[in-house]
Amino acid sequence: MKATNEINIAILGDMNFDCSYCSNKNKDMVRQELGSEFKWYISDKVATTVSATPCAYDRIIVMGDKFNNAIIKSSNKTYRYDEEFQINIDEV
């Protein structure tokens, strides 16, 4: 990663960073490019979609004490609003 004056950075959202969208080789390249300064709070084993696909498309990636100290370890969960509101996949 290129040097930056920012010490607290958060990258989050739907990145399609799993399954058919992103190979393991490409995931490794991204992680290597970002470097060890970044901590990944959603692993490849956490399904982040309401579909039947068990893929970890979404990610939370942070660097810096401000973000790392604010995040409670293992607190990220997939919110299954389809189950909460009892709606089917077509309604989702």
C-alpha positions, 0 to 999 in steps of 0.5 A, a space after each residue: 500500500 502506498 504511504 499515506 498521512 492518514 492513520 485511521 482508515 476504514 474500508 467497508 461494504 459489499 465488495 463481492 470478495 468471495 465465491 465466484 467473484 473473487 478467487 483465493 489467489 486474488 484475495 491473497 493479492 489484495 491482502 498482500 497489497 493492503 499489508 499487515 497494517 489492516 485488520 479484517 473483521 469479516 472472514 471468508 467463513 462468514 456468510 454475509 448474504 441473505 441468499 442461499 449462497 454461503 459467501 462472504 461478500 461484505 467486508 470490514 477492513 480497518 487500520 489505526 487505533 481509533 477503529 481497532 479500539 472501537 470494534 468489539 472482537 467477534 461482534 460482527 454478525 449478518 443481520 438476517 432481515 429476511 428472517 426478522 421480517 419473515 419475508 421471502 427472497 423475492 421480497 428481499 
